Amino acid sequence: MKSVRRMMLKGERPASCLKCFKEEDAGHRSKRQWETAKWINELGLDDILDGTGEDGTIPPRVRYIDLRLGSKCNLACVMCSPHDSSKWVKEYKGNVADTPMDAAKDSDFIFTCVGNDNDLREVTFGDNGAFKTIKKGAIYIDNTTASATIAREIYDYSKKNNFGFLDAPVSGGQAGAENGALTVMIGGDEDSFDKDKNIIDCYSKKMKLLGKAGNGQLAKMVNQICIAGLVQGLSEGINFGIKAGLNMEDVIEVISKGAAQSWQMDNRYKTMIDDKFEFGFAVDWMRKDLKIALEEAKKNNSLLPITEIVDQYYGDVQKLGGKRWDTSSLIKRLRK
């Protein structure tokens, strides 16, 4: 661990960390960046920095974190342990596989959750992809937010090769994943769903089969379209209230019990007021999702005028340095 951190502090790229760098270079949010919000939220950046040694060692409570996101940090980076999967197995049992192909071999159920269509093709159809070894009768469940096109492509392949497939994108963010309380939107055949629903139930608070393959992805697009407009409205409301001299915590306490209530209001109003945006789904990922929705809208002749505008607003946030900020950072552009 210390040698990895020393390399990172020198600006080098340890071999064990190349996966994260590949994700970041492609504009995606890597595992270490995803975890940053968790640890800063739970321990506080000051606590982490106070316990950080000169060689990059960090408090034992923190398994991995990217301290470059901390404005007060003078370190180049603190990297995650390359053996995190082994730690997971030690705690929860199971096996570690080096490739999707190895993981899929002899498995009855295979789950993936990656970044986008290209990532999904790589872990399924790629040289070391899961489809190299997936057995007949297995069920493949993909939790990625991707296009309906690739969902249908995978479904067609699954039918020709005698295994089941469900496109099952999720909503609920990091907190939902950690607490087993995700919402799962599912497309595919009912027999595959019936075989798999008890497993999906382990990490969901609500799941529903919404029809044929691709419908799960289409439903996730609806979800993101709704969130985009909602977060912009919440941003404008909070900013207006602050400009008007209102105590916005008191205001939210009242209006959150009425028709204005939403998950975003309940879970993000405080951090939006405090100008803190390291607590959820990243702007880069939201723009990826909105791009998928906007492209699908062209195919089915849907009008998404507000979504198009909010997508442009998220582009403004990226230009402000907010690529990794959570989606509630829309309010930031109103404070310029």
Secondary structure, 3 states (H helix, E strand, C coil): CHHHHHHHHCCCCCHHHHHHHHHHHCCCCCHHHHHHHHHHHHHCHHHHHHCCCCCCCCCCCCCCCCHHHCCCCCCCCCCCCCCHHHHHHHHHCCCCCCCHHHHHCCCCEEEECCCCHHHHHHHHCCCCCHHHCCCCCCEEEECCCCCHHHHHHHHHHHHHCCCEEEECCEECHHHHHHCCCEEEEEEECHHHHHHHHHHHHHHEEEEEECCCCCHHHHHHHHHHHHHHHHHHHHHHHHHHHHHCCCCHHHHHHHHCCCCCCCHHHHHHHHHHHCCCCCCCCEHHHHHHHHHHHHHHHHHHCCCCHHHHHHHHHHHHHHHCCCCCCEHHHHHHHHHC
